[in-house]
Amino acid sequence: MNFHLDAYDIAYSDLGQEMLAKVGNEIYGEYVGQLSWMTIEEYRRFIARLAPGPESHVLEIGSGNGAAAVYLAAATGARVTGLDSSEAGLRLAVALAKDRGLEDRVEFRLGDASQPLPFADACFDAIFANDTFSLIPDRAAVVRQCHRVLRPGGHLLFTDCMVMVGPVGSEELAMRTWAGSSWLTPHGENERLLGAAGFELLSSEDLTESVVAVARRQDEAFGKYREEIVNNLGEGIYDGLAQSTAMAGKLAKERRLIRLAYLARKSPSRH
Ligand SMILES: C[S@@+](CC[C@H](N)C(=O)[O-])C[C@H]1O[C@@H](n2cnc3c(N)ncnc32)[C@H](O)[C@@H]1O
């Protein structure tokens, strides 16, 4: 379990959650607990594309505090299993599902997605992973594991916010990845890995604009609540968060690191 970020433990701490509850709506427009570049409009589109129903079982990789998994179960009636390597996130996720009365539909597991997924073959109808694959070292293995645990005809939808299409300097990269290890992917590599694992790519959508917008709004909210955030989380964390978000916005605006959503399908036949 070495690959989750300390920054997520900060975000999933009581003080982190308090801060997000305060600035979440200003950053995302509509905040449902997400901790990523994802706006709720995007998420509704993702859900519509995956189109799960009450009979579906969906896996979320990188389910964090459980907000997206619980939202999906409440919106569609689907069963959802969330996997995340953060114990702090897991505690929040389990409490959230219970609080919403969804503990019979939503289950969370502690696990490292860089290891073989702890699920049987062909047991999920759909897999969702938002801004998480760039945190996991062996992308090819993760995509192969997703193929294994999906039923024939099942869909995988994941976003990658670290697709590299232009030069990034070492200092820029250090600032952008202040929160922890990340893996940049050259443009075209996700498409290649999906094909190699046996997926058919149905669409890829450019969502770089959401990084620009969320980063700008986070910058404004951080300016507004600076004193409170510094008092709660300390100046080092405030500066690290503020600078890495500003760098993410800059690299996205200049279209050097872009964010894409990929929708892929496992072949409906077993062979
Ligand atoms: C960008 S957050 C996404 C949270 C949430 N799903 C959302 O969309 O807002 C990424 C999540 O991936 C988790 N994560 C990072 N590395 C992981 C790994 N190797 N295995 C499982 N989860 C991981 C982090 O703990 C974090 O909760």
The ligand as an ORCA input file, in Angstrom:
! r2SCAN-3c Opt
* xyz 0 1
  C      -8.209     11.902     -7.308
  S      -8.782     10.935     -5.960
  C     -10.360     10.445     -6.576
  C     -11.383     10.420     -5.474
  C     -12.830     10.274     -5.944
  N     -13.041      9.052     -6.632
  C     -13.255     11.434     -6.819
  O     -13.503     11.213     -8.012
  O     -13.349     12.549     -6.347
  C      -7.777      9.501     -6.162
  C      -7.996      8.396     -5.138
  O      -7.173      7.280     -5.526
  C      -6.648      6.667     -4.360
  N      -5.455      5.895     -4.759
  C      -4.221      6.357     -5.061
  N      -3.394      5.340     -5.371
  C      -4.136      4.199     -5.270
  C      -3.847      2.816     -5.448
  N      -2.621      2.388     -5.811
  N      -4.829      1.909     -5.246
  C      -6.080      2.316     -4.867
  N      -6.406      3.617     -4.682
  C      -5.455      4.551     -4.882
  C      -6.379      7.835     -3.413
  O      -6.315      7.407     -2.063
  C      -7.585      8.737     -3.717
  O      -8.647      8.458     -2.831
*
